[in-house]
Amino acid sequence: MADKFKKINKEFKLSDSSVNSYGFRLLTAGYLLAEFQKNPIGYYMHQRDNGVLVKWDNLRVQDDCVYGTPCINMSHPRGQQTADEIENGFLNAASFGHFVVLETSDDNKLPNQTGTTVTKWFNRECSLVDIPGNFNSLTKLYDKDNNEISLADFTNNNLQNMKQVILSATQLGLLNLKADADSAAVDIALEALIAKANKVEGLTSDLAAANTAKTNAEKKLKDVEEKAQTETINNLVAKGIDDKKLTAQLGEQLKKDYASNADGLKSLIAGMPVYASITSSLNAGNLAKELADKSWDELDQSGELENLKAADLGVFKAKYKEKFKTDYTGS
């Protein structure tokens, strides 16, 4: 394993609270060292695509500064050269990168400070560089949601209100743009995309309006059908009461039970016998008894045979057989 990495016995100053070349400050007091210690890696000149070059050991905060010692990845194409440059005194600087900014303040600025003060933060990498903070080793700032922060806006104290979106190669491809497309080309592509989106939005609005109209029409039709069915049911119950097949109380109950089934109610009422009250039944019984005491001829002469037949068919048949010596075959 000795040829895979090399620990360098040289401590680097990684950061302090002074104003950097971009005009803002990163307060050491607000540095979350533990976050970086979870994965203390770094690159050469912040060039992530070339792979991890260094891992930092002995990270510590002292006297408003952050310190660490590098362990070089000798498997990296630049591993041996980097170790030699550090040991020979040619590579003496390191630079934090991928800053995650959590809190800022514009209070108590230093005389030469043009940007804001980052009061709570941490970094995700720390690269070895030839000149710390120069434009060749430009580091990046990110907010708590990992959205990149523009250094220009950051210097102008607009951190709280801005969010810069960096398009990936895939996103540029979706816009039919090349990877090196400038902001003007991106603006034109986005305007075209917005125009298309507005057309789609217009079609969507028209479709929504059509669906609303359809829904309203269906509701009106349903209301008409329900009203017609209710009217049919009311008419069926009213006729059933007139035909002495239903009482008013039973009719109201049937309206509820068959509120959505007029055909079923019609069939039910059609099969019901004529309703006879208890009083009517008693009266019919008394009449049958009175007529039963009379002979066939008396009933025939008084025209009461049909009354007896209706009141008590059994007595009627008995008197018929007695009179004609044969069974009554009628109904």
BELGILIN-V705295 format. One record per residue. RES is the residue in three letters. PHI is phi in radians with two decimals (999 if undefined). Layout:
# BELGILIN-V705295
res/phi
RES/PHI
RES/PHI
This chain:
# BELGILIN-V705295
res/phi
MET/999
ALA/-1.10
ASP/-1.53
LYS/-1.59
PHE/-2.59
LYS/-2.46
LYS/-1.39
ILE/-1.76
ASN/-1.47
LYS/-2.62
GLU/-1.59
PHE/-1.87
LYS/-1.49
LEU/-1.67
SER/-2.89
ASP/-2.61
SER/-1.63
SER/-1.27
VAL/-1.26
ASN/-1.54
SER/-1.19
TYR/-1.71
GLY/1.60
PHE/-2.05
ARG/-2.15
LEU/-1.98
LEU/-1.21
THR/-1.09
ALA/-1.09
GLY/-1.77
TYR/-1.37
LEU/-1.65
LEU/-1.02
ALA/-1.06
GLU/-1.16
PHE/-1.25
GLN/-1.14
LYS/-1.14
ASN/-2.74
PRO/-1.43
ILE/-1.80
GLY/-2.79
TYR/-2.18
TYR/-1.77
MET/1.00
HIS/1.10
GLN/-1.56
ARG/-1.09
ASP/-1.10
ASN/-1.51
GLY/1.69
VAL/-1.26
LEU/-1.82
VAL/-2.46
LYS/-2.18
TRP/-1.69
ASP/-1.93
ASN/0.94
LEU/-1.17
ARG/-2.72
VAL/-2.02
GLN/-2.66
ASP/0.89
ASP/1.15
CYS/-2.28
VAL/-1.93
TYR/-2.15
GLY/-2.92
THR/-2.02
PRO/-1.53
CYS/-2.10
ILE/-1.52
ASN/-1.39
MET/-1.29
SER/-1.41
HIS/-1.21
PRO/-0.94
ARG/-1.84
GLY/-1.00
GLN/-1.12
GLN/-1.08
THR/-1.14
ALA/-1.05
ASP/-1.12
GLU/-1.14
ILE/-1.21
GLU/-1.15
ASN/-1.57
GLY/1.44
PHE/-1.63
LEU/-2.17
ASN/-2.15
ALA/-2.18
ALA/-2.35
SER/-2.52
PHE/-1.13
GLY/-2.43
HIS/0.89
PHE/-1.31
VAL/-1.90
VAL/-1.62
LEU/-1.84
GLU/-2.53
THR/-2.38
SER/-2.66
ASP/-1.84
ASP/-1.52
ASN/0.95
LYS/-1.27
LEU/-1.37
PRO/-0.96
ASN/-1.71
GLN/-1.67
THR/-1.79
GLY/-1.79
THR/-1.44
THR/-1.98
VAL/-1.50
THR/-1.73
LYS/-2.58
TRP/-2.91
PHE/-2.76
ASN/-2.04
ARG/-1.86
GLU/-2.71
CYS/-2.48
SER/-1.68
LEU/-1.47
VAL/-2.38
ASP/-1.40
ILE/-2.29
PRO/-1.16
GLY/1.39
ASN/-1.47
PHE/-1.29
ASN/-1.31
SER/-2.05
LEU/-1.02
THR/-1.61
LYS/-2.09
LEU/-1.93
TYR/-2.38
ASP/-1.52
LYS/-1.13
ASP/-1.67
ASN/1.18
ASN/-1.56
GLU/-1.19
ILE/-1.84
SER/-1.25
LEU/-1.11
ALA/-1.12
ASP/-1.16
PHE/-1.09
THR/-1.14
ASN/-1.54
ASN/1.11
ASN/-1.87
LEU/-0.99
GLN/-1.24
ASN/-1.93
MET/-2.06
LYS/-2.62
GLN/-1.70
VAL/-1.84
ILE/-1.74
LEU/-1.38
SER/-1.37
ALA/-1.05
THR/-1.13
GLN/-1.15
LEU/-1.10
GLY/-1.09
LEU/-1.14
LEU/-1.58
ASN/1.07
LEU/-2.03
LYS/-1.39
ALA/-1.09
ASP/-1.71
ALA/-1.08
ASP/-1.50
SER/-1.11
ALA/-1.11
ALA/-1.12
VAL/-1.12
ASP/-1.07
ILE/-1.10
ALA/-1.12
LEU/-1.21
GLU/-1.09
ALA/-1.13
LEU/-1.15
ILE/-1.14
ALA/-1.06
LYS/-1.10
ALA/-1.10
ASN/-1.13
LYS/-1.12
VAL/-1.08
GLU/-1.10
GLY/-1.11
LEU/-1.11
THR/-1.10
SER/-1.11
ASP/-1.09
LEU/-1.12
ALA/-1.11
ALA/-1.13
ALA/-1.11
ASN/-1.12
THR/-1.14
ALA/-1.09
LYS/-1.10
THR/-1.08
ASN/-1.13
ALA/-1.12
GLU/-1.10
LYS/-1.17
LYS/-1.10
LEU/-1.07
LYS/-1.11
ASP/-1.11
VAL/-1.11
GLU/-1.11
GLU/-1.15
LYS/-1.13
ALA/-1.13
GLN/-1.17
THR/-1.08
GLU/-1.12
THR/-1.09
ILE/-1.10
ASN/-1.07
ASN/-1.16
LEU/-1.09
VAL/-1.16
ALA/-1.06
LYS/-1.17
GLY/-1.09
ILE/-1.22
ASP/-1.08
ASP/-1.45
LYS/1.12
LYS/-1.66
LEU/-2.30
THR/-1.58
ALA/-1.06
GLN/-1.13
LEU/-1.13
GLY/-1.06
GLU/-1.13
GLN/-1.17
LEU/-1.15
LYS/-1.04
LYS/-1.27
ASP/-1.20
TYR/-2.00
ALA/-1.02
SER/-2.06
ASN/-2.51
ALA/-1.11
ASP/-1.10
GLY/-1.13
LEU/-1.15
LYS/-1.06
SER/-1.15
LEU/-1.08
ILE/-1.15
ALA/-1.07
GLY/-1.55
MET/-1.52
PRO/-1.31
VAL/-1.14
TYR/-1.30
ALA/-2.13
SER/-1.33
ILE/-1.09
THR/-1.10
SER/-1.09
SER/-1.13
LEU/-1.13
ASN/-1.12
ALA/-1.11
GLY/-1.16
ASN/-1.12
LEU/-1.13
ALA/-1.08
LYS/-1.16
GLU/-1.14
LEU/-1.28
ALA/-1.15
ASP/-1.39
LYS/-1.69
SER/-1.41
TRP/-1.04
ASP/-1.15
GLU/-1.10
LEU/-1.17
ASP/-1.21
GLN/-1.15
SER/-1.58
GLY/1.20
GLU/-1.88
LEU/-1.05
GLU/-1.15
ASN/-1.15
LEU/-1.14
LYS/-1.05
ALA/-1.29
ALA/-1.39
ASP/-2.73
LEU/-1.08
GLY/-1.15
VAL/-1.14
PHE/-1.02
LYS/-1.13
ALA/-1.11
LYS/-1.17
TYR/-1.10
LYS/-1.15
GLU/-1.11
LYS/-1.37
PHE/-1.90
LYS/1.04
THR/-2.62
ASP/-1.28
TYR/-1.38
THR/-1.86
GLY/-1.40
SER/-2.27
